[in-house]
Amino acid sequence: MPVEHLNPLAFKAWLRSEALAAGFAAAGFAPCGPFTAEEGRIRDWFDSGRGALLPYLDPTALLDPRSVFPQAQAALVGFFPYARPEAVPGAMRGSLKLSRYLWGPDYHMILKPRLARLLESAQARWPGLEGRVCVDTAPLLERQLAARAGLGWQGKHTLLIAGKDGSWGFLGVLLLSADLPPDEPFAAEHCGSCTACLEACPSGALEPFRLDPARCLTTYTIETEAEPPPDVAAALADSRWAAGCDACQEACPWNRAPLWGDPALWGGPSPLHTRTADGLPRGAAQWRKLTRRTALRRVRDRHWRATLTRILGP
């Protein structure tokens, strides 16, 4: 069928249906113009040194989705739930805490192939269509795109809150060269006067709608091997978050009855979640075995050992 005879509305409806069939709980469409309204806030965040420990981030690239894919005209954004009610960090007696998104296979290995298959199917229906799959490894403001696509709002903890479905979800993005009509954006936030997430943060890394990575526990357990400030190291030891931190999401009222992930997909906990702290691996070979095909594989064994030392002592 020639491109000029295709119906963008029908194509968009088909894409949304296929995204939901691929396991996304919600899917929306956003335009790919620059984030003009975000420019002042983003540049101020960088100018104040907040990005120092995340050197791979660049404000110019982040502010324009077309820096990732120049042909992009529309973005399909999907919300993919991952938390499960029985997977509670620290619930096992004597265990340390690992963030809920780490309780299963590497989400990149799940979402990227599904979006890639969706792109292939879309290209078969829309000749000449080009696209790019993005799952948090590209310089893209995915949460802002999700708000543009009507999926929710960026909460005071800076994560996307998908309304009553909560914030326990990954975002997957398919940038497309087709000019598809966007969905109605989610223009207002619904955090109100609530400060539960700010008060719950173990290290004081949060201000309303603003995160300081230099004080975030996830930065020092996942993103960098840099030595944390003494008070952040103390918060790490007190809270016992060994990989990531869910404290702000655990406190969020929108997560009281969230949309749970599929237990069949995410599987059971690994020994990292169930062993006592003293029984956790400290050798490279065992670490590689236990983190194989998980999102923790990017953390080196020496980084893991350093985190354990900060929490448990030498």
C-alpha positions as CSV (number, residue, x, y, z in Angstrom):
1,M,0.0,0.0,0.0
2,P,1.5,3.4,-0.9
3,V,2.5,5.6,2.0
4,E,0.2,8.4,1.0
5,H,-2.8,6.1,1.2
6,L,-2.1,5.0,4.8
7,N,-4.3,6.3,7.6
8,P,-2.2,7.7,10.4
9,L,-5.0,7.3,13.0
10,A,-5.6,3.6,12.1
11,F,-1.9,3.0,12.1
12,K,-1.5,4.6,15.5
13,A,-4.4,2.5,16.9
14,W,-2.8,-0.7,15.5
15,L,0.6,0.3,17.1
16,R,-1.0,0.9,20.4
17,S,-2.8,-2.4,20.3
18,E,0.4,-4.3,19.4
19,A,2.3,-2.6,22.2
20,L,-0.3,-3.7,24.7
21,A,-0.2,-7.2,23.3
22,A,3.6,-7.1,23.8
23,G,3.1,-6.6,27.6
24,F,3.0,-2.9,28.1
25,A,0.3,-1.9,30.5
26,A,-0.2,1.4,28.8
27,A,1.1,3.0,25.6
28,G,0.9,6.6,24.3
29,F,2.2,8.8,21.5
30,A,4.2,12.0,21.9
31,P,5.6,14.5,19.4
32,C,9.4,14.6,19.1
33,G,10.1,18.3,19.2
34,P,12.6,19.8,21.6
35,F,11.8,20.0,25.4
36,T,11.8,23.8,25.3
37,A,9.9,24.1,28.6
38,E,12.4,21.9,30.4
39,E,15.5,23.7,29.1
40,G,16.0,26.1,32.0
41,R,15.5,23.4,34.7
42,I,17.8,20.9,32.9
43,R,20.6,23.4,32.3
44,D,20.4,24.6,35.9
45,W,20.6,21.0,37.1
46,F,23.9,20.6,35.1
47,D,25.2,24.0,35.9
48,S,24.9,23.3,39.6
49,G,27.1,20.2,39.2
50,R,24.4,17.6,39.6
51,G,25.6,15.6,36.6
52,A,29.2,15.3,37.7
53,L,28.9,11.6,38.6
54,L,27.0,10.8,35.4
55,P,29.4,12.0,32.7
56,Y,27.6,10.2,29.9
57,L,24.7,12.7,30.2
58,D,24.7,15.8,27.9
59,P,22.1,18.5,28.3
60,T,22.0,19.5,24.6
61,A,21.3,15.9,23.6
62,L,18.8,15.3,26.3
63,L,16.7,18.4,25.3
64,D,16.0,17.2,21.8
65,P,14.8,13.6,21.0
66,R,16.0,14.1,17.5
67,S,19.6,14.1,18.8
68,V,19.0,10.4,19.3
69,F,17.2,9.8,16.0
70,P,17.2,12.8,13.6
71,Q,14.2,11.4,11.6
72,A,12.0,11.1,14.7
73,Q,8.6,12.7,14.3
74,A,6.6,10.7,16.9
75,A,7.4,8.5,19.9
76,L,5.5,5.5,21.1
77,V,6.1,5.3,24.8
78,G,5.1,2.2,26.8
79,F,4.8,1.6,30.6
80,F,5.9,-1.9,31.6
81,P,5.2,-2.9,35.3
82,Y,7.9,-4.9,37.1
83,A,7.3,-5.0,40.8
84,R,5.5,-7.9,42.5
85,P,3.8,-8.0,45.9
86,E,5.9,-11.0,47.1
87,A,9.2,-9.5,46.1
88,V,10.0,-7.2,49.0
89,P,13.6,-6.1,49.5
90,G,15.0,-7.0,52.9
91,A,12.0,-9.2,53.7
92,M,14.2,-12.3,54.2
93,R,15.6,-12.3,57.7
94,G,19.1,-11.0,57.8
95,S,19.2,-10.1,54.1
96,L,20.2,-6.8,52.5
97,K,18.0,-4.8,50.1
98,L,18.2,-4.9,46.3
99,S,15.8,-2.7,44.3
100,R,12.7,-4.4,42.9
101,Y,13.7,-3.8,39.3
102,L,16.7,-6.1,39.9
103,W,14.4,-9.1,41.0
104,G,14.4,-10.8,37.6
105,P,16.1,-10.9,34.2
106,D,17.6,-7.9,32.7
107,Y,14.7,-5.7,31.5
108,H,16.7,-4.6,28.5
109,M,16.7,-8.2,27.2
110,I,12.9,-8.2,27.5
111,L,11.8,-4.8,26.3
112,K,14.3,-4.2,23.5
113,P,13.4,-7.4,21.5
114,R,9.7,-6.8,22.0
115,L,10.0,-3.2,20.7
116,A,12.3,-4.3,17.9
117,R,9.7,-6.9,16.7
118,L,7.0,-4.2,16.9
119,L,9.1,-1.9,14.7
120,E,9.6,-4.7,12.2
121,S,5.9,-5.3,12.0
122,A,5.2,-1.6,11.7
123,Q,7.7,-1.3,8.9
124,A,5.9,-4.1,7.0
125,R,2.6,-2.1,7.3
126,W,4.1,1.4,6.6
127,P,6.7,1.2,3.8
128,G,9.7,3.4,4.3
129,L,9.1,3.8,8.0
130,E,12.3,4.2,10.1
131,G,12.7,3.9,13.8
132,R,14.9,3.4,16.8
133,V,14.3,1.4,20.0
134,C,15.3,3.1,23.3
135,V,15.2,1.5,26.7
136,D,17.1,4.0,29.1
137,T,20.5,3.6,27.3
138,A,20.0,6.6,25.0
139,P,20.3,10.3,26.0
140,L,16.5,10.7,26.0
141,L,14.2,12.3,28.6
142,E,11.9,9.2,28.7
143,R,9.8,10.4,31.6
144,Q,9.1,13.7,29.9
145,L,8.2,11.9,26.7
146,A,5.8,9.7,28.8
147,A,4.1,12.7,30.2
148,R,3.8,14.2,26.7
149,A,2.2,10.9,25.7
150,G,-0.4,11.1,28.5
151,L,0.9,8.2,30.6
152,G,1.4,10.1,33.8
153,W,3.4,12.8,35.5
154,Q,6.9,13.1,36.9
155,G,6.5,13.0,40.7
156,K,8.4,14.8,43.4
157,H,10.8,11.8,43.5
158,T,11.4,12.5,39.7
159,L,10.0,9.2,38.6
160,L,7.0,8.8,36.4
161,I,3.8,8.1,38.3
162,A,1.2,6.4,36.0
163,G,-1.7,7.5,38.1
164,K,-3.4,4.7,40.1
165,D,-1.0,2.3,38.4
166,G,1.9,3.8,40.4
167,S,5.5,4.2,39.6
168,W,6.9,0.6,39.6
169,G,7.4,0.4,35.8
170,F,10.0,0.6,33.1
171,L,9.6,2.9,30.1
172,G,10.2,1.7,26.6
173,V,10.3,4.1,23.6
174,L,10.0,3.6,19.9
175,L,11.1,6.7,18.0
176,L,9.4,6.8,14.6
177,S,9.8,8.7,11.4
178,A,6.0,8.7,10.7
179,D,4.1,11.9,11.6
180,L,1.4,10.4,13.9
181,P,-1.1,12.5,15.8
182,P,0.0,12.8,19.5
183,D,-2.1,11.8,22.5
184,E,-3.3,14.4,25.0
185,P,-0.3,15.2,27.3
186,F,-0.5,14.8,31.0
187,A,-0.2,18.4,31.8
188,A,-0.7,18.5,35.6
189,E,1.1,16.7,38.5
190,H,-1.0,15.1,41.3
191,C,1.5,15.0,44.1
192,G,-0.1,18.0,45.8
193,S,1.3,18.8,49.3
194,C,2.5,15.3,49.9
195,T,6.2,15.0,50.8
196,A,6.3,11.3,51.7
197,C,9.0,10.5,49.2
198,L,11.2,13.4,50.2
199,E,11.0,12.4,53.9
200,A,11.6,8.7,53.2
201,C,14.9,9.3,51.2
202,P,17.7,7.8,53.5
203,S,20.3,10.3,52.3
204,G,18.4,13.5,51.7
205,A,19.0,13.3,47.9
206,L,15.5,14.6,47.0
207,E,14.0,18.1,46.7
208,P,10.6,18.5,45.1
209,F,10.9,17.3,41.5
210,R,14.7,17.3,41.8
211,L,17.3,14.7,42.5
212,D,20.9,15.2,43.6
213,P,22.8,12.1,42.3
214,A,25.8,13.0,44.5
215,R,23.6,12.1,47.5
216,C,21.5,9.2,46.0
217,L,22.3,5.7,47.2
218,T,21.7,4.3,43.8
219,T,24.5,6.4,42.3
220,Y,27.0,4.7,44.6
221,T,25.7,1.2,44.4
222,I,25.0,1.1,40.7
223,E,26.3,4.1,38.7
224,T,29.8,4.9,40.0
225,E,32.6,3.4,42.1
226,A,33.4,6.8,43.6
227,E,33.6,7.1,47.4
228,P,30.3,8.6,48.8
229,P,30.4,11.4,51.3
230,P,30.6,10.2,54.9
231,D,27.0,11.0,55.7
232,V,25.8,9.2,52.5
233,A,28.0,6.2,53.4
234,A,26.4,6.2,56.8
235,A,22.9,6.3,55.3
236,L,23.9,3.4,53.1
237,A,25.0,1.4,56.1
238,D,21.9,2.3,58.1
239,S,19.4,1.6,55.3
240,R,21.1,-1.6,54.0
241,W,20.3,-0.9,50.4
242,A,23.1,-2.9,48.6
243,A,21.9,-2.2,45.0
244,G,19.6,0.6,44.1
245,C,17.1,2.1,46.5
246,D,13.3,2.0,46.5
247,A,12.6,4.1,49.6
248,C,10.9,7.0,47.8
249,Q,8.6,4.6,45.9
250,E,7.8,2.6,48.9
251,A,6.6,5.7,50.6
252,C,4.6,7.1,47.7
253,P,0.8,6.9,48.2
254,W,0.3,6.2,44.5
255,N,2.0,2.8,45.1
256,R,-0.4,1.6,47.8
257,A,-2.2,-0.6,45.2
258,P,-0.1,-0.4,42.1
259,L,-0.2,-2.4,38.9
260,W,2.0,-5.4,39.6
261,G,4.3,-7.1,37.1
262,D,3.8,-10.6,35.7
263,P,5.3,-13.2,38.2
264,A,5.8,-15.6,35.3
265,L,7.9,-13.1,33.5
266,W,10.1,-11.9,36.4
267,G,10.5,-15.3,38.1
268,G,11.6,-15.9,41.7
269,P,14.3,-14.1,43.6
270,S,17.9,-15.0,43.2
271,P,20.2,-15.9,46.2
272,L,21.2,-12.3,46.3
273,H,17.8,-11.5,47.7
274,T,17.4,-14.4,50.0
275,R,20.8,-15.0,51.6
276,T,21.8,-13.5,54.8
277,A,24.2,-10.6,54.5
278,D,27.1,-12.8,55.7
279,G,26.4,-15.3,53.0
280,L,26.4,-12.9,50.0
281,P,29.1,-13.5,47.4
282,R,32.4,-11.7,47.6
283,G,34.2,-13.6,44.9
284,A,34.3,-12.6,41.2
285,A,33.3,-16.0,39.8
286,Q,30.3,-16.4,42.0
287,W,29.2,-12.8,41.4
288,R,29.3,-13.3,37.7
289,K,27.3,-16.5,38.0
290,L,24.6,-14.9,40.2
291,T,24.3,-11.8,38.1
292,R,24.3,-13.4,34.7
293,R,21.5,-12.0,32.4
294,T,20.4,-9.6,35.1
295,A,20.6,-5.8,35.2
296,L,23.2,-6.1,38.0
297,R,25.7,-7.5,35.6
298,R,26.9,-4.0,34.8
299,V,28.2,-3.7,38.4
300,R,31.7,-5.0,38.8
301,D,32.4,-7.5,41.5
302,R,34.9,-5.1,43.1
303,H,32.2,-2.4,43.2
304,W,29.8,-4.9,44.9
305,R,32.5,-5.8,47.4
306,A,33.0,-2.1,48.2
307,T,29.3,-1.7,48.8
308,L,29.2,-4.7,51.1
309,T,32.2,-3.3,53.1
310,R,30.4,0.0,53.5
311,I,27.3,-1.7,54.8
312,L,28.8,-4.6,56.8
313,G,32.3,-3.4,57.6
314,P,35.6,-5.1,56.5
